[in-house]
Amino acid sequence: MSSGNATMTRSPDDVGYVPWMTHRISALVLVGLLALHLGVQLYPGYGFVALRVWGVYGPMLDLTLGLVLLHGVLGVRSTVLGTALSPGVKTTLVRAVALVAVVLFGYRLLG
């Protein structure tokens, strides 16, 4: 494998268009949510405290966790698809990671 291939981004042809776009969009949304989270935590005097007052900060954290888990699962999926594992092992591995993500998200929402 050449060093040029190690830095290439997986293309939609390799991983599927919908997961590829979802992975990128979730990254962009997470940057915005991180900025809001940091604003609430570090700069409450600049109006960010309104997110807590309006009651949207808790659901925003739930959304952030969901997007982090989705982004992680799609990243693992993309990486696993690029390996030389058998298709059955790839499917099992991706499903196991997705199941862990769903359990963690469910625990956060219900617990």
BELMOZI-V581661 format. One record per pair of residues at least 6 apart in sequence whose ideal C-beta (glycine too) atoms are under 6 Angstrom apart, sorted by the first residue. I is the first residue (numbers start at 1). J is the second residue. D is the distance in whole Angstrom. If there is no record, write none. Layout:
BEGIN
I | J | D
I | J | D
END
This chain:
BEGIN
10 | 78 | 5
12 | 20 | 4
15 | 78 | 5
15 | 81 | 6
19 | 74 | 5
23 | 74 | 4
26 | 67 | 5
26 | 70 | 6
26 | 71 | 4
29 | 67 | 6
30 | 67 | 5
33 | 64 | 5
39 | 48 | 4
40 | 48 | 5
40 | 51 | 5
51 | 57 | 4
65 | 108 | 6
66 | 105 | 6
69 | 101 | 4
69 | 105 | 6
73 | 97 | 6
73 | 98 | 5
73 | 101 | 5
76 | 97 | 5
77 | 94 | 5
80 | 90 | 5
80 | 93 | 5
80 | 94 | 6
END
